[in-house]
Amino acid sequence: MPENVKSLVLNLLADSPLVSEEVIADVRHLVAVGEEELAFRTLCSWLYEDALPISAHYHGRLSRAAADLGERRSMEKLDELVHP
């Protein structure tokens, strides 16, 4: 994957409401080994699993990344987390 895809996933991680250092480390590791799609799925999965509120702007960024990565299924139900 191009470096910009790595940056895209890492920027989404940095701006996410995730607080678990273990999850954050897992996502970073997946990006480091070239598994950006899996890193993105992991990020989305934990957002949903922990029911973390996200802004509409952040949801839009996730949506665009999902389209770029071919990971639209990762976005299922994340709209339930959007808070103003």
C-alpha positions in Angstrom: 0.0 0.0 0.0 1.2 3.5 -0.6 2.5 5.5 2.2 -0.6 7.8 2.1 -2.8 4.9 3.0 -0.7 4.1 6.0 -0.9 7.8 7.0 -4.7 7.8 6.4 -5.2 4.9 8.8 -2.8 6.2 11.4 -4.4 9.7 11.3 -7.8 8.2 11.8 -6.4 6.2 14.7 -4.8 9.4 16.2 -8.1 11.2 15.9 -10.2 8.4 17.2 -11.8 8.2 20.7 -10.0 4.9 21.4 -8.2 4.8 24.7 -7.1 1.2 25.0 -3.3 1.2 24.6 -3.5 -2.4 23.5 -6.0 -1.7 20.7 -4.0 1.3 19.6 -0.8 -0.7 19.6 -2.5 -3.5 17.6 -3.7 -1.1 14.9 -0.3 0.6 14.7 1.4 -2.9 14.4 -1.0 -3.9 11.6 -0.2 -0.7 9.6 3.5 -1.3 10.2 3.4 -4.7 8.7 1.4 -3.6 5.7 -2.1 -4.8 6.8 -3.9 -1.4 6.4 -7.2 -3.0 5.6 -7.1 -5.2 8.7 -5.9 -2.2 10.8 -8.9 -0.2 9.5 -11.3 -3.1 10.3 -9.9 -3.4 13.7 -10.3 0.4 14.4 -13.9 0.3 13.3 -14.6 -2.8 15.2 -13.4 -1.4 18.4 -15.2 1.9 17.9 -18.4 -0.1 17.6 -17.6 -2.7 20.3 -16.8 0.0 22.9 -19.8 2.2 21.7 -17.5 5.2 21.4 -19.2 8.4 20.3 -17.9 9.9 17.1 -18.6 13.2 15.3 -20.3 13.4 11.9 -17.1 14.8 10.5 -15.1 11.8 11.8 -17.7 9.4 10.5 -17.3 11.0 7.1 -13.6 10.5 7.2 -14.1 6.9 8.1 -16.5 6.5 5.2 -14.1 8.0 2.7 -11.3 5.7 4.0 -13.6 2.7 3.8 -14.3 3.5 0.2 -10.6 3.9 -0.6 -9.7 0.7 1.2 -12.6 -1.4 -0.2 -13.8 -1.9 3.4 -17.4 -0.6 3.3 -18.6 -3.5 5.5 -16.4 -2.1 8.3 -18.7 0.9 8.4 -21.8 -1.1 9.1 -23.6 0.3 12.2 -21.0 3.0 12.9 -23.7 5.6 12.1 -25.3 4.6 15.4 -22.2 6.2 17.2 -22.5 9.6 15.6 -23.3 12.4 18.1 -23.5 16.1 17.4 
